[in-house]
Amino acid sequence: MLKRISTLALFLIITIAVFAQAPERNVSVSEKMATPDSLLNKKLNSFYFNDSLNRIRLFAWNVSSYTNIPTRIKLDTGQRNVQRVYPFYEMDNVGAVYLGNIGSATVNLDFFKNVAKTPFFFQNVYTPFLSTPDDVKFYNTKVPYSRVRYVTAGNRTNAEEIFGLTLAQNVSPSLSFGINYDRWGTKGMYKRQRSKTKDFSAYASYLGKKYTAYAGYIYNLADVQENGGVADEKEIRDTVIKPEYINIKLRNASNIVRNNTFFLSQTYGVQLSNSENFTKNGIYSGPLLLVGMYSKYATYHRIYKDDMSEVDQIKYYNNFYIDPKISYDSTRLREIDNRFYAQIRPYTDNSLLNLFGGGIGYQNLKYYMFNFRDYLYGNKSTTNYNAYVYGYASGKFRKYIDWNAFGKLVLAGYNSGDIDTKGTASFSIYPWEKEVKLVGEFKFKTETPDFYISNFFSNHFKWNNNFERVVDTRVELKLDIPFLDLEIGARQAVVDGYIYFAKDTLPKQAGSVISVTSAYLKKNLAIGHLHLDGQVLFQKSSKKDILPLPAIAANVAVYYQFNIVKNVLKSQLGVDVKYNSAYYTYAYNPAVGQFHLQNVRKVGNYPWMDAFANFKWKRAALFFKVTNIGKDYVGDYDYFSALGYPRVPIQLQYGLTWSFYD
């Protein structure tokens, strides 16, 4: 413990020395982020950003890989919910089913948040810990910017650590570089629970008057020991055996999933009007023609290993197709994706039709997995391709209406005939000069099942399926009232041909339509110094035996907020409560790396409570947290997440986040 605290202190001293920040006087947030006049001589001049951003010291955005259109994202500089350090709790979520150790496989409790982010089927269980080109955060800053985060818990034998680092620097108003790095790791409270998960991205961006470009590299890693869960849940639920002495099902198994991605996006703009009415402070905002391209090269690799030869290894797998003792299952995917597109801004940014465009693309996918024929013919891969077209449009009317639409059709290849469409519209009114927004969203998607869902061979599992195309229709309506910190939403999904992993861990396709109905409430209620901040989710599946979901899930913080030193040191003291109703949660199989159905027992109805203390000093946020404080007071010790996978019984966790931009 002392060694880690000393390491953290040394790291902070070095970081402060490199990115030293000047003493901070008592000023407003907007004044802190404003740029001194001395820096305004160097202006950003880009058709994607308006002139008002030249007075902001630092801003960030994501970029759509289909349109190259940036979307501003909010910078987190406060202390609100800083104690929520697991990604599936901190990313506006009610939680997830996971294996009890940070960095392990997960599936969200909220059905609508389970979205495949990559084309590699085996990587998507690690979605909260990975990033894609659409997730990379780009920064434009007048001064060097850095943000560090360090979180630790447990002792030397079962330590859990989270580390994050962001560095951003502008060489000129147009040219910037940066890196984002996050690492989640633990030695594990239980046997064979070590995990090491990493997400690294480096980028360069250029925002010119006519030319815009983004280039980047992404590395994702999930290196996780697999223990198959505890051998007997009663050793946790009915006894007080220490975690390190509890028996597990697998003694020597692991999963490693790696991903390397390179991407490049370029756009060139041509002005369609010479009128001075469209130019303000040197930035053009009138009719515009944009042409561009996007290229991506990515490799994905998964290795599952186990050794079942130990004498005291219990029987876990029923089948051994290659070797009765040792497994080494390797699956790979190489992806090349190129797109060319054109866009037209017929009027101005504030027009009811402010952009429309489209493009063509070609995706090449090369798959590999071992098969017995490799002994005769060598390693043989399978190559698929997709040729597709897509289009999009957007517009707004003053501050009252905002809409956008996207559609994609695969013309030829493995996914020929697949359709992906999405439309969103928002309507705002301003009673008492404060915004109230109603947002509606519609999605329709038809998708050919993934290659590895259709074909798979390994030591313990094999299948060859001919599933029908999945048809997924979704509708969402939400009411957002920012000045009340309130959001209410309702969602409906209808899925025909839903694919799932059955109790035998083999993929199956539902023979009838499945519907999911969901409603949620998000609210930050403040009564004086007392705050209630969180969200509650209600959802119902029409086929609980195929798509099990908790009827209720909640992630709520109750805390008392006050100033220890006015305008200098703020504090929050409170309790985090996470809860989901009992249901037949998923089991997990390491050899396939997927969650599957089970009917052994229901899991849930356990209020998980964490006591925390948060402190905010200037740009530093510090927290201390004791997890699962209700362990001895809320009935039996049924704090499982997936079947056979308990969460941490009780633990002290603390961490620090510090931003520097002076």
PyMOL commands that set and color helices and strands:
alter all, ss='L'
color gray80, all
select helices_A, chain A and resi 2-18+29-33+37-39+51-55+87-90+111-113+121-129+234-237+243-245+276-278+374-377+431-433+451-454+482-484
alter helices_A, ss='H'
color red, helices_A
select strands_A, chain A and resi 58-63+70-73+96-98+106-108+138-141+145-153+160-170+175-186+195-207+211-226+253-271+279-280+283-284+288-307+326-345+355-369+382-397+401-413+419-429+436-447+455-457+462-464+470-481+486-496+499-501+507-509+514-527+530-541+552-565+569-580+587-589+594-596+608-617+620-627+640-642+645-646+651-660
alter strands_A, ss='S'
color yellow, strands_A
deselect
rebuild
show_as cartoon
